[in-house]
């Protein structure tokens, strides 16, 4: 995709031509065998399909000459791309162009290069699917109309794209760790790919602490994956998880990466989130968790990222540190603001706090509200069990 976009400067043309190439491969490879260089075969086929499409557009004769010249120059990978050692990471850097708004960079990269659907990305950004679809179209149009070149920048310009790349990797991991769609809450292949790419990014930018912080954050969360669901595939809350099933090697690696990042003296949001994850991962049991420290860290994070989701997480920590009434007051303020009206975890959190306060009828209503919002089947089963408990 990056090669086609660089060559033709037209996102839709690149997507359509790539799809044509894969369709042709599905027809021919089972019959003729997989070529020795399948990536090169797909790229060449897609480029030829794009040229065919342009030839049919009589008004684009000038562009055809431009593309022919560019194709001649693109016979090998540009030397600057050698600074990025992995094809997938190179493609992510290519798409995270600073001329696009950060949200558009992240959304477009997720849609094109990580296999997430428009619906999944919309849920990650807490917006309706039609809204996200329009944003993706606008981003593609800007790329075409402004003739934005999609190239990997030289090493000294990589930092200006780092924010978008980090956001892509974090959302990719989140979709794997807490899937927004499907029967199960985990998509292990996405988690593994996000961690692999984060490690590559950390080695690519050894003087930047935030890639190291993101790697630590992913590892500390991923360490708990085996205990997050039971044998039936149902969610197990953090306080009820069997901590002997946590991956101690990943916890050790994650805390070491976090310590190394923090020693640089430039704390960022991924390092703060990793510190929160470390509070959970290093506690001997649920009762030993330092919720006051977690609430303080969320307060610091809220100063870096003015996000309603961060505020909701802080409210949960305050509830654990100071009692459910204190947390409920913060959750009610968030509900009144309307910023998380489509977020099922807001209603679910409110329901849980009401349940802990013994306000069963109100808790049942909140659980029903949560069940009406988009969530995974595993989450729906959990909410349904809780609803049944407070309805008895």
Secondary structure, DSSP 8 states (H G I E B T S, - for coil): -HHHHHHH--HHHHHHHHHHHHHHHHHHHHHH---TTHHHHHHHHHHHHHHHHHHT-GGGHHHHHHHHHHHHHTSS--GGGGGS--HHHHHHHHH--TTS-HHHHHHHHHHHHS---HHHHHHHHTS-HHHHHHHHHHHHHHHHHTT-------GGGTHHHHHHHHHHHHHHHHHHHS-SSSSSS--HHHHHHHHHHHHHHHHHTTT-HHHHHHHHHHHHHHTTGGGSB-TTS-B--GGGS-GGGS-HHHHHHHHHHHHHHHTTT---HHHHHHHHHHHHHH-SSGGG--HHHHHHHHHHHHHHS--HHHHHHHHHHHHHHH-HHHHHHHHHHHHHHTTTTT-HHHHHHHHHHHHHTT-HHHHHHHHHHHHTS---HHHHHHHHHHHHHHH-
